[in-house]
């Protein structure tokens, strides 16, 4: 497909990451840990460089890949990131320690629906990055958008879900149900009375939402 060729072309142009970052990427690939696709994370980082946020809240740490990439791109920013999977949280801790990002990245272990008060201690946030359970995107948005600064921006990853949101024939019942929830989220987001949103077809799809003036 032409889109795959274009993605491969862009990926080939992306400067080589450090050895430590590539080790995290390789671990994620070998152990089926979902991290942002290369073009997606590079696009996000560039948008963040333009915005220059001081505080970022990430829902969904996984093994710390995107938090570390954001910390490297924005050395003056503080990243607070939440992860509920204990094994992934521990690996994220190891990765953050290995790259000496402990002062810049605040790791919170727990369910995002149960640690709201703890997260609030580090706010308000200039950026909310939602990259956790896709079926819960709207709940994450509703809860944590309240902790945004006045000029805050919300980024939501995986809103195109490998292109499945545009397919009508999906055999798996579970996948079909998840795609329906993502579609519902996208439609709700695009018509939100308080936010203006655009969806970029980069990586696995990134929605960018900003408060209406």
C-alpha positions, 0 to 999 in steps of 0.5 A: 500500500502507498501509505505503508511505503510513505510511513517506511520512507519517513521512518527511514529519515528519522534520526537514529535514537540513542542506544538506550532508547532503541533498547526500550523500543526493541524490548517493546517489540520483542515482548508485545508491549504497546508503545507509540509508533515511530512516526507518531511519537516523533510527530507528538514530540515536535508538537510539544516542542512548539507548545513548550509545556512545563507540566505533562500528565500521561495516562498509560506509562507502559514501560516508560518509553513515551515519558522518557522521549518527552523528557528528552525533548523537553528538559524543562518539563515535568512528566507525571505518568500513571500505570496500573500494570505492576510489571510494566510499572517496575520496568518503567522504573528501571528505564527511568532510573537507567536514563537518570530521569527520576527528577523529571519523571514522576511515576505513579502506580495505580489505576487512573480512576483511583489516583486522581487526588494524587495526580492533582498534587502535581497539577495543573497540567499544560498537556494531558496525554491519553494512551491507556485502555482505549475503551476508557478514553472518554472517562480519562478525558472527563476526569483529567481534563479538569486538571488542565491549565487554561491553555492546556492541550489534550493528545489522545493516541490510537484513535484510528486503531490500525485503520479499523475505525474505517472498516465495516467488516470486522470478524472479531466480536471483541475487536468490533466492540472496541472499534465501536467505542473508539468511534464513539469517542472520536465522534463525541470528541469532535463535537465537544462543545468545550474543545476544538479537535483535529485528528492527525493520521500519523502513527496510529492516529493522534487527536489534538484537543484544545479548549475553545476560547 
